[in-house]
Amino acid sequence: MKKDFSKYHTFAVCAYGESPFLEECILSLKYQSIKSQIIMCAPKNTPFLDRIAKEYDIPFYIRGGEPNIRDDWNYAYDHADTKYVTLAHQDDLYHAKFAEETLKCMSHYKKPLFCVTDYLPIKLVTLPNRDINCRIRHILRSPLKFRTLSNKPFVKKLVLMFGNSICCPTVTYNKGVLGNTIFTSKLNYDIDWDTFYLLGKRDGSIAYVDKPLAYYRLHNGSTSKEFITNHKRIQDDEIMFGKFWSPKMVELLMKIYKKAYKNYDE
């Protein structure tokens, strides 16, 4: 029988529309090596989401209103009543050991703000495989391997200075330390990057599991693809780099970054 950690950890699934990958995501949470709470939240109800919630016996909470990343994430995060919360994105998958490894890791830190794991991207025509963007982000996260330094302000900034090295579906938040409603950024696409930057200013560590325990799906219907197409991501990336660098350095980094957007067209 699985160990029951449902009093301590919740997967809050952020759902909307009719994602063909939602059931796979939920099954990957159901098949975890330890038991966690699973809830699903959405801005609006649909027959599809209602059916999924009933079929998999998942508490389903409806925010009411138009889809909005900030409001949707805060709503899901706030509805979790456990100390630790993972916002599961409906298109992504989780390794069976994700929750177990994450909670074990966080127990080794005096005051973890949140925990990050490594990940692998999934594209429609390939199995999970480390592409160039994933390799670069893995390198940028490497300072977090040094546990004794992971609470230092410079280290928490370093892993974000050259881009957002943290893949948001892999993050488990310590609600006991952070409190409610943590997504306060005014940015649209880079709300996660900005949130990690703002949370990193608080006293505490960023815990890190250097194992690929989540699988991040890249496809034409993803939010990432949508924001690249309408150029909102470019605007947000420029703002975020401006928090760390001079205008000339921002210009250089953006030239490099724009090439990375092509991954969504492959």
N, C-alpha and C positions, 0 to 999 in steps of 0.2 A: 504494500500500500504506500502511496506517495505521502511524504511529509507535508503537513498542512501549514502553509505560511499565509493563508488568506487573511489572517488578522494583521499582517504586516505589509503585504504587497498587493497592489492592484494593477492589472492591465486595463487601461481605459482606451477603448478602441474609438478613434475619431473617424466617423463614417459620414458619407453624403452620396447622393445620387445612387447609381447602380453599378458599383465596381465589380467587374468579373473576378477580381482577386480577393474579395472580402472573405469568402468562405475559407479559402486557403489560409488567410491570415488567422482567422479564428481557430481553425484546427491546429495551427502551430502553437497557439496559446493553450488550447485544451490538452495538448500532448506534452506539456512541460514536465520535467522530472519532479518538480514540486508543485503543490497546489497553490494557486494565487486566486484572488478575486478577479473576475472578468466582467466589465461593464461596457456598454456601447452608448455613445452619445452622437447626436446629429443635430444640425440646425433645423431640419424639417423631417417629418415622417413621410415615408413612402411605403407602398405595399411590399416592395422588395425588402427594405430594411426591417419592416415589421415581421415579415416571414422569417428572416434570418434570426432575429432576436428570439422569436418563439421556438424555432426549430432547434436552436442551440441553448435554449433556456438561459438567456443572458438578460440581466436588467437593462432596460433601454430608456434613456433619458433624452427628451426633445427640447432643445433650447428655444426654438421659435424665432424665426427671422431668416435673413439671407445668409448664405455661407460666408464666413469671414474667419480667416485663420486665427487671429488673435482671440476673438470671442469664442470660437469653437474649442480652441485649446484650453483656454481658461475654464470654460464650462465643464469640459471633461476632467481636467485636473482637479477642480474644486469639488466635483461629485465623488471623487475617490475618498474614502474615509479611513485610509490606512496611512502609515508613516511613509511608505515608499510607493511611488507612482511612476509607471511607464506609460507614456502616451503612444499606443500602438497605431501606426498608420495603416489604413485599410488595404493598401496595395502591397505591403511588405510581409516578410516571413521572419520567424524567430526560431533559432536553434533550440532544441529540446532542453538544453542546459542553460539557456539565457538567464532565467530568473534565479536559478540556483547559484550560478557563478557570480552574478551581479550582487546578490545579497551577501554572499560569502566575502566578496571583495570589500564591500562597504563596511563590513564588520571589523575590518583591519585598520580603519581610519578613525581618528579621534573625532573629527567633525566633518564628515563628507557632505558637501553641498549637493552634489549629484554624481552619478557614476556613468561612465562612457565605456562602450565596448568597441572592438574592431568590427568591421562589416565587410560584406562582399556585395557588389552590384549584380543585379539580374537584368538581362536584356531579353527581349521576347524570343530571340533566335539562339540564345546561348545559355549554358548552365552558369551558375554563380562563378565569377572569375574576376581577378583583380586587374582592372583596367588602369590606365596611366593616372587618372584622377584619384582613384582609390589608393594607388601606391604613394602618390605625393601626400595625400592626407594622412596616410599611415606614418610617413616620415615626420610630418609636422606635429603629430601627437606624441612623438617619442619622448619629449621631456616629461610627460606624465608617468613614464615608467619608473621614475625616481620618486618613490612614495614620500620620502622625507622632504622633497621640494615641492610637492603638489599643492601645498597651501601658500606658496610664496606668490605675491602679486605679479612679479615679473614672469614667472612660469605660466601662470594662468592667462596672462596677456600673450605670451610668446606663442602659444598653440593657436592663437587667433589672428596674429598680426599679418600673416601671409595668406590668409583666407580662412574660411570656416573649416577647420580640420575635424570637427565633431559632426557626426551624422545623427541628426535629431531623433530618428526612430530608435537609436541604440541607447538613449539617455533614460536613466531612472532617477527621479528627483527625490530628495530627502525632504518631504513635506513637513516633517517634524522640526526642521531647521529653517526652511524657506517660508513656511506659512502658505496662505492662499493667494490666488490671483497673481502669479509671478510673471505673466506675459504682458508687460507694460510698454514694450517698444512701439514706436509709431511707424516703423517700417512695415512694408507689405510682404515682400518675399523674404528678406533677411531677418525676419523676426526672431528666428532661432539663434542665428549668429549674434545678434544684438543682445538677446536674452542671456546667452552664455557669457558675453562680455560684462553685462550688468551684474549677473549673479556672481561672477568671478571677483568682483570688487568686495564682496562680503567676506567675512572671516570664515575660513574653512577650506577644505581640500576638494579637488576634482579627482575622484577615484577612477581608476582605469583598469579594464580587463583587456589585455592585449591578445585577444582571441576573436576570430570572426564569428560572432554569435547572433548576428542579424543579417538579413538579406534585403537590400534596398533596391526596389524595382524601378527601372528606367523605361518609360514608354511614352508614346505621343499624347496620351491623355493625362499625364501627370501634371501636378501643379508646377513643378520645375520647368517643364516644357512650355506650359502656358505663359509663365512669367518671362521666359526668354523670348518667346515670340512677340510679346507686346512691349519688350524692352524695359519692363519695370525692374527686372533683376539687375540690369546694368546700372540703373539709377541707385538702387539700394547698395550694390557692391561698392560703388564710388563713395557713398556716404560712410560705409563701414571702414573702408581703407583710410578715409580721411580722419578717423578717430585715432589712427596709429602713426600715419605718415604725412610727409609734406606733399603739396600738390604735384610736384614732379615725380615723386615716387609713386603716387597714386596712379598717375598717367601710365607709368611703366608697367605697374602690376596689372592694370586694366587691359593693356595690350596682350599680356600673357593669358589673362583670365578669359578673354573673349574667344580664344582658341579652344578653351576647355568646354565652352557651351556646345561645341560641335558633337560632343558625346551623345547628345540627345537626338541627333539626326542619324546616328548609325544604326 
